[in-house]
């Protein structure tokens, strides 16, 4: 009788443990951004808040710094549910939905708020539907990344100063723009960029100040040139099947804590960009304020021509109409 009671108790404990394990959702978030990047800091905050608020049932592993591959590889892993979440600048429109790539074109947004309204409004919804239909990927968050600035081993006061400068760029449109400016552009994964700058493979690169800080590019570049040629945004993407497979309660916690993390990220970028620039300047980085209008005048016809050939008809005009 006692043996049967112990056996019954053991069975109940085993069933309880199995149920508890079944309630725990383990998943992976991967990014090429470094651990100091503001997006990575936001995701760590999200990871902790989500786990705490779910009582440990939402258990996310966060892997930064490109340890699982470059953005192309990570997006492929996301589509096949090998990883469940990813964050980067808008690489999705450059690698997966090229008809929307002009949503990160040079000088296309009036200011940070204008671009944010584009990404979180009907145009962002249009991009998201295409992602879901074609790749099974869904956009679950948008965060401010800031204006892209040009770091280099020389001062860039005007387009003429870019003649012959080897610049790392991230997409074909940017390559055409920098070619028009006189530079020698080429692509490279951000996870390899620090070493390439240190070894002189590239003379320059362009990223928002928080990304320059987070990836320590100020250690291997002498100048930051405030061209503000692109206003960029972080896109948090998820495997659609994974998100839709969450229980109602888990999805509520997932969405609420992610929203809080994105709110923190937006404020962090706004508050700290100037402070980080000053910190890097105090550390020896020279800050140059170039003639931005001269860059804009060269870039504008390149962007218009590229959009006419490669982007969804009317996209630039639709961006301009967003108030």
N, C-alpha and C positions, 0 to 999 in steps of 0.2 A: 504493500500500500504506500509506504513512504517512498519507495523507489519510483512508483508511478507518479507520485506528487512531484518529486524532483524532476522527473522526465517531462511532466506537463509544464512545470515552471521554466525549465530550460527551453522548451519549445516556444513558450510565450515570449521569452527574452529574445530568442532568435528571430521570431516573427516581427517583434518590435524593432529590433536592430535593422532588419531588412526593410521595413517600412520607412524608418528614418533615413536609410541610405537612398531609398527610392525618392524621397522628398527633396534630397540635395541635388541641385543642378550644378554640375561642374562644367565650366566652359573657359575658352581661351581668347584673350584679347592681345593682338600683336600689332606692332607699329615699327616703322623705321626711325621714328623720332627718338632722340636720346632721353635718358631719365630726367635731365634737368629742363627739358622743353616744357613750356607751360601746359601743353596738351597732356603730356605724360603726368604732370603733377595733378591735373584735373582728373585724369582717369584713376590715379591712385586714390584720390579722395572719393571718387565714385565707388571704386572697389570696396573700400572700407565701409562706406555708408550703406551700400547695398547688402553687404554681408551682415552688418549689424542689424539693419532694419528687418531683414528676412530671417533673423535668428540663425544665421549660418547656412540657410538653405540655398542662397544664391552665392556660389563659391567660384569667383573668377580668378584665373591666373593671368597676370599681366606680363608680357614679354616685350621689352622696348629695345631700341638700338639696332633694329634690323637683324636680330639673332635668328629669325626664321626666314629671312630672305628680304629682297627688295620689294617695293610696292607692287610691281607687276606680279611677283610670286605670291604675295600676301593676298591680293585681290583674287587670284586663282584659287588659293586655299579657302578664301571666304566663300566663293561661289560653290565650292564642293563641300562646305561645312567642316573642313579640316581645322579651321579656326572659325570663331563665331563673330568676332568684332575686329574693327580696324579703324585707325584714325590717321589722317594725313591732310595736307592741303588738297585742293580739288583734283587729285590725280584720276578720280573716276571719270571726269569729263575729258581727260587727255588720253587715257588708256582704254576706256570702255565705251564712252559715248562722245565720240569726237565731234559730232554735230553740235555739241553744247560747249566746246572748249573755249569759245569766246566769252564765257562767263568768268574766265580768269584772264582776260586780255589786258594788255597795257592801256592804262588811263581810261578804262571803260566805266569806272564808278566815280561819281562825284565826291563821295566821302565814304567813311566806314559804315555809316547808317544806311546809306543808299544800297550798298552791296549786300548788307545783312537782310534788308527787305526783299531784295531779289532772290536770295537763297532760301528764305523762309516763306516766300509768297508763291503765287501761281507758277512762276518759272521753276522754282525749286521743286514744286509738286510734279511738274511735267518731267523733270529730270528723274525724279524718284520713280515715277510710274514706268519710265523706260528701263531703269535699272532692274526693277522688280520683274517686268515682263521678259527681259532678255537674259538676265543673269541670276535671278533669284536673290538679289542683294537689295536691301532697303536702307535708306538714310534715316538714322534715328536721332541725330544731333547735329547742330551747326554751331560753331564757335568762332569768335573773332580771332584772327591770326595776326592782323596788322599789315601795314604797308611793306612791300618788299624793297629792301635797300641793297645797294651794291657795295660789297667789300672788295678791296683790291690792294695790290702792293704799290699803288701809286695814287695820287690824287686825280679824281675825274671831275673836272669842273665843267666840261662841255663834251659833246659827242666826239669832238676831234681827239680828245685824250684817250678814247677807247681804241684808236687805230692799232691793230695788231695785238690787242690784249686777249689772252685765252680765258674765256668766261664759261664757267659751268652753268648750263641752263637745263630746264626741266621738260620742255615740250617744243614741237616744231615751230609754232607761232613765235615763241620767245626767241628761238634761234634766228628766225627771219628778221625780227625786230633788231636784235643785237648785230646781225650782219649789216643791216642798213645803217646802224650806228657806227660801223667800222670795226667791230670786234670779231674775234674768232670763237664762236660759240660751239659747245659740244655737250652732250648729256653725260650724266653719271649719277649713280645711286647716292643718296645723301649719306648712307652708312659708310661709303668709301671716300667721301669728299674731304674730310679733315686730312687724311693721309695724302691725298692728291694735291691739296694746297700746300702742305708742308714740303712735299717733294718737288714742287714747281711744275707738276703736270698741268695745273691751271694757275692763272695769275689772279683770278677774281671769281666771285660767286655772288648770287643775289638771293636774299631771304629776308623775312621780317626780323626785326631786332630780337624778339624773344627766341627765335630759332637760331640766330647767330650766337646768342648767349648760351642757349641750351646745348648747342653742339660745339662750343668753344672755338668757333672760327676766328674770334678775335686774337687767339694765340698764334695764328699762322697767317694773319693779314695785318697790314699796316694802317689802312684807311677804311673808313666807312663813308660812302658817298650817298647822301640822302636824296636819291632820285625818286623815291615813292612811286615807282612806275607801275606797280600792281598792288591793289588792295586785296588781300588774301583771307581765306576763311578755312578753318578746320572742318572737315566733314567726318562725322562718326558714322560708319557703315556697319551693318549687321547682316548675317545670313537670314533671309526672310523666313525660311522654314524653322530655324531655331527660335526666332522671336515669336512666331505664331504658335510654337509648341509650348510656350510658357503658360502656366496656369494663370487664371485671372488675377489672383493675389500676387503672384510673382511678377507678372507684367506691370501691375500697378506700382510695386516697389521699384522695379527696373526703370520705368519711365520717370517716376518722381525723383529718384536719386540722380539719374542722368541729367534731368532738367536742372537740378540744383548744382551739379558739377559744371554744366555749361554756363550757368549764370555766374558761378565763381570764376570760370575761365575768362568770360567776357570782361568782367571787372578787373581781373588780374592783368590782362593784356593792356587795358586802358590805363590802369594805375602805374604799372611798372615799366612800360616801354621807355619812357623818358629817363627813369631812374637807372635802368640797365644801360642805356646809352651813355649816361654820365659815368657810371661805374667803369665801363670799358674805356671811356675817354681818360678817366683818371689813371687807368692802368697803362696808358700809353698809346691807345688807338686814336688816330687823328680823325676828327669829324669834319667832313667837307659838305658845304651846302652849294650844290651846283646850280646851273641855269636849267631848271626843270622844263621850262617852256620849250627850250631848244630840243630836248629829248622828245617831248610830246609832239612837236611839229613833225619830226621825222617818223615817229611811231604811228601816228594816226592813219596815214594812207596805207601803210603796211597792214595794219589791223583790218581796215575796211576791205582791202583787196583779198586778204586771207579769208575773212568772214564770207565774202561773196562766193568764194570757191569751195570752202570747207565746212561752213557752219549752217545751222538750220536757217532757212530764209527768214529774214526779218528779225533775227535774234538781237542784233545790236540795237535796233530801233525799239524793240520791246523792253530791253534793259533801260534805255533812256527814258521810256515812258513811266517807269516805276517811280512813284513819288514817296 
